[in-house]
Amino acid sequence: MVLVKSGTTEQGSAGVKRCILADFCCCFGIPVKFGAKFCRQTPLTVYNDSMNTPALTRRQQQILDFIQNHISHHQRPPTQAEITTAMGFRSRTATVDHLRALEKKGVLHRQPGNARGLQLLHTAPPSDSLPLIGRVAAGAPILAVENIQTHHAVDPSLFKPRADYLLQVHGQSMRDVGIADGDLLAVHQTPEARNGQIVVARLDEEVTVKRFQRDGDLVELLPANPDFAPIRIDLRERELGIEGLVVGLIRQHAAP
């Protein structure tokens, strides 16, 4: 069942999450028990380990909270300009100084040359959360630390089979089965797939979401949008890795 924690709703807040059931679940072959309706919850929570965090100044904590909330609502870190505006600084110099201080205290990592290169450092996320995978490093396991952007408060056991991580969708190649740009896919990690299942596949160090179809040594990764062509792989000539099966999605909507 594709379901995200229900029972807690924050009326009027931006970025309310809804889990879409019904038709989309049927596309994955998952039985629908609750019909065509929405489950709603408060915005997904971003975690870091406060038990081991050095003491922060009031302003440093405000900046850290802003970064956490921005990632929670937008699935990406803010830019330095956005932090400068949000904090009311007159220039980015103050922002840079505070980010350097936070990095020295071990609560975030800055990636030089990346406008949104801020990574929160996690050491003990709760067991009822899922890691959000960012850009996958070449040659690294998909759940390697360097691939994890943040953690979201989603109970893995609510998905069948159990979800191991979240992956954000980029593009519209699976549009016709209800997977849209910006959605978060819940993925069960496994190296095996059956024909017809929607998979997260690694091809030439790139990760893609497609429907899996295999006939002997020939594999097709099929889009669900006529604007995109199938990806055909001869396993005798090219390596293909299955990183997991898509078991559900979370979509962000603005609150009414």
C-alpha positions as CSV (number, residue, x, y, z in Angstrom):
1,M,0.0,0.0,0.0
2,V,1.4,3.4,-0.9
3,L,0.8,5.4,2.2
4,V,2.6,8.2,4.0
5,K,1.9,8.9,7.7
6,S,-1.6,10.2,8.1
7,G,-3.4,11.7,11.0
8,T,-1.4,14.9,11.4
9,T,-2.4,17.8,9.3
10,E,-1.2,21.4,9.5
11,Q,-3.9,23.6,8.0
12,G,-2.7,26.5,5.9
13,S,1.0,25.8,5.9
14,A,3.0,25.8,2.7
15,G,4.4,22.6,1.3
16,V,1.8,20.1,2.7
17,K,2.6,16.6,1.5
18,R,0.0,14.4,0.0
19,C,0.3,10.7,-0.9
20,I,-1.6,9.9,-4.0
21,L,-3.4,6.5,-4.0
22,A,-5.9,4.8,-6.4
23,D,-4.8,4.8,-10.1
24,F,-1.1,5.3,-9.4
25,C,-1.1,2.3,-7.0
26,C,-2.7,0.1,-9.6
27,C,0.1,1.0,-12.1
28,F,2.5,-0.6,-9.6
29,G,0.2,-3.6,-9.0
30,I,-0.4,-2.5,-5.4
31,P,-3.9,-3.2,-4.0
32,V,-5.8,0.0,-3.1
33,K,-7.6,-0.2,0.2
34,F,-8.6,3.4,0.7
35,G,-9.9,4.3,-2.7
36,A,-9.2,7.6,-4.5
37,K,-8.3,10.0,-1.7
38,F,-5.4,11.8,-0.2
39,C,-3.4,11.3,2.9
40,R,-2.0,14.5,4.3
41,Q,0.7,15.3,6.8
42,T,2.8,18.2,7.9
43,P,5.8,19.1,5.8
44,L,8.5,16.4,5.8
45,T,11.0,16.9,8.6
46,V,14.8,17.1,8.0
47,Y,17.0,15.5,10.7
48,N,20.4,16.1,12.0
49,D,21.9,14.7,15.2
50,S,21.4,17.4,17.8
51,M,22.9,15.2,20.5
52,N,26.4,15.6,19.1
53,T,26.1,19.1,17.7
54,P,28.4,21.7,19.2
55,A,26.8,24.8,20.8
56,L,25.6,27.2,18.1
57,T,25.0,30.9,18.4
58,R,21.4,32.1,18.1
59,R,22.1,33.4,14.5
60,Q,23.9,30.1,13.5
61,Q,20.9,28.1,14.7
62,Q,18.5,30.4,12.8
63,I,20.6,29.8,9.6
64,L,20.7,26.0,10.2
65,D,16.9,26.0,10.8
66,F,16.4,27.9,7.6
67,I,18.5,25.5,5.6
68,Q,16.7,22.5,7.1
69,N,13.2,24.0,6.3
70,H,14.2,24.9,2.8
71,I,15.4,21.4,2.1
72,S,12.2,20.0,3.6
73,H,10.0,22.1,1.5
74,H,11.9,22.3,-1.8
75,Q,14.1,19.1,-1.7
76,R,17.2,21.2,-2.3
77,P,19.4,23.5,-0.2
78,P,19.1,27.3,-0.5
79,T,21.6,29.5,-2.2
80,Q,23.8,32.0,-0.3
81,A,21.7,34.8,-1.8
82,E,18.5,33.2,-0.4
83,I,20.1,32.8,3.0
84,T,21.3,36.4,2.9
85,T,17.7,37.7,2.1
86,A,16.0,35.4,4.6
87,M,18.4,36.5,7.4
88,G,18.3,40.2,6.5
89,F,22.0,40.5,6.0
90,R,23.3,43.5,4.0
91,S,25.8,41.4,2.1
92,R,26.7,37.8,1.4
93,T,29.9,38.2,3.4
94,A,28.0,37.7,6.6
95,T,26.3,34.6,5.2
96,V,29.7,33.1,4.1
97,D,31.2,33.8,7.6
98,H,28.3,32.0,9.3
99,L,28.4,29.0,6.9
100,R,32.2,28.7,7.5
101,A,31.5,28.7,11.3
102,L,28.8,26.0,10.9
103,E,31.2,23.9,8.8
104,K,33.9,24.2,11.4
105,K,31.4,23.0,14.0
106,G,30.7,19.9,11.9
107,V,27.0,20.5,11.2
108,L,27.2,21.1,7.5
109,H,29.5,20.6,4.5
110,R,30.0,23.2,1.8
111,Q,30.7,22.1,-1.8
112,P,32.9,24.7,-3.6
113,G,31.6,25.9,-6.9
114,N,28.0,24.7,-6.3
115,A,25.4,27.4,-5.7
116,R,23.3,25.0,-3.6
117,G,26.3,23.0,-2.3
118,L,25.2,22.8,1.3
119,Q,25.0,19.3,2.8
120,L,23.7,18.7,6.3
121,L,25.8,16.2,8.2
122,H,23.7,13.4,9.7
123,T,25.0,10.8,12.2
124,A,21.9,9.3,13.8
125,P,18.6,9.8,11.8
126,P,15.5,8.2,13.4
127,S,14.6,4.7,12.4
128,D,11.3,5.9,11.0
129,S,12.8,8.1,8.3
130,L,14.1,7.6,4.8
131,P,17.2,9.1,3.2
132,L,16.7,11.3,0.1
133,I,19.3,10.4,-2.5
134,G,20.8,13.2,-4.5
135,R,23.1,13.0,-7.4
136,V,24.7,9.5,-7.4
137,A,28.5,9.5,-7.3
138,A,30.1,7.4,-10.1
139,G,31.0,3.9,-8.8
140,A,29.5,4.5,-5.4
141,P,26.6,2.4,-3.9
142,I,23.4,4.3,-4.1
143,L,23.1,4.6,-0.3
144,A,26.7,5.7,0.1
145,V,27.0,8.7,2.5
146,E,28.0,11.1,-0.2
147,N,24.8,10.4,-2.1
148,I,22.4,11.2,0.8
149,Q,21.1,14.8,0.7
150,T,18.9,14.6,3.8
151,H,16.4,12.4,5.7
152,H,12.6,12.7,5.7
153,A,10.2,11.6,8.4
154,V,8.5,8.8,6.4
155,D,8.1,5.4,8.0
156,P,9.7,2.8,5.7
157,S,7.3,0.1,6.9
158,L,4.3,1.9,5.4
159,F,5.4,0.7,1.9
160,K,5.1,-2.9,0.7
161,P,7.7,-4.1,0.2
162,R,9.5,-1.9,2.7
163,A,11.1,1.3,1.3
164,D,14.8,1.9,1.7
165,Y,15.3,5.3,0.3
166,L,13.6,8.2,-1.5
167,L,14.6,9.4,-5.0
168,Q,13.5,12.7,-6.5
169,V,12.2,12.6,-10.1
170,H,13.7,14.8,-12.8
171,G,11.8,15.0,-16.0
172,Q,8.5,13.7,-17.4
173,S,9.5,10.3,-19.0
174,M,7.1,8.4,-16.7
175,R,4.3,10.9,-16.8
176,D,1.6,8.5,-18.1
177,V,1.8,6.3,-15.0
178,G,1.5,9.3,-12.7
179,I,5.1,10.0,-12.0
180,A,5.8,13.8,-12.4
181,D,8.9,16.0,-12.3
182,G,9.7,16.8,-8.6
183,D,7.9,13.7,-7.1
184,L,9.7,11.8,-4.4
185,L,9.8,8.0,-5.2
186,A,9.9,5.5,-2.4
187,V,12.3,2.7,-3.5
188,H,12.8,-0.8,-2.2
189,Q,16.5,-1.7,-2.7
190,T,17.0,-4.9,-4.6
191,P,19.2,-6.0,-7.5
192,E,16.4,-8.1,-9.2
193,A,13.4,-7.1,-11.2
194,R,10.6,-8.8,-13.1
195,N,9.2,-7.8,-16.4
196,G,6.7,-4.9,-16.1
197,Q,8.0,-3.6,-12.8
198,I,9.1,0.1,-12.5
199,V,12.7,0.1,-11.5
200,V,15.5,2.5,-10.6
201,A,18.3,1.4,-13.0
202,R,21.9,2.4,-13.2
203,L,23.3,2.7,-16.7
204,D,26.8,4.1,-17.4
205,E,26.8,5.7,-13.9
206,E,23.5,7.4,-14.6
207,V,20.4,6.6,-12.7
208,T,17.0,6.4,-14.5
209,V,13.4,5.4,-13.6
210,K,11.7,3.2,-16.2
211,R,9.6,0.1,-16.7
212,F,11.7,-3.0,-16.9
213,Q,11.4,-5.6,-19.8
214,R,13.9,-8.4,-20.5
215,D,14.1,-11.0,-23.1
216,G,17.3,-13.1,-22.7
217,D,20.3,-10.8,-22.9
218,L,18.2,-7.9,-24.3
219,V,16.7,-5.4,-21.9
220,E,14.4,-2.5,-22.6
221,L,13.9,0.3,-20.2
222,L,10.5,1.7,-21.2
223,P,9.3,5.2,-20.7
224,A,5.6,6.1,-20.0
225,N,5.5,9.1,-22.3
226,P,5.5,8.9,-26.1
227,D,7.9,11.8,-26.3
228,F,10.7,9.6,-25.0
229,A,12.3,6.6,-26.7
230,P,12.9,3.3,-25.0
231,I,16.5,2.5,-23.8
232,R,17.7,-0.8,-25.3
233,I,20.6,-2.6,-23.7
234,D,22.4,-5.7,-24.9
235,L,23.8,-7.2,-21.6
236,R,26.6,-8.9,-23.6
237,E,27.9,-5.5,-24.5
238,R,26.8,-3.1,-21.8
239,E,26.4,-3.3,-18.0
240,L,23.0,-2.6,-16.4
241,G,22.4,-2.5,-12.6
242,I,19.1,-2.6,-10.9
243,E,19.1,-0.3,-7.8
244,G,15.6,-1.0,-6.6
245,L,11.9,-1.2,-7.3
246,V,9.5,1.8,-7.1
247,V,7.0,1.1,-4.4
248,G,5.2,4.5,-4.0
249,L,5.5,8.2,-4.3
250,I,5.1,11.4,-2.4
251,R,4.0,14.6,-4.1
252,Q,4.2,18.1,-2.7
253,H,1.2,20.4,-3.1
254,A,0.7,23.9,-1.7
255,A,-1.9,23.9,1.0
256,P,-5.4,25.2,-0.1
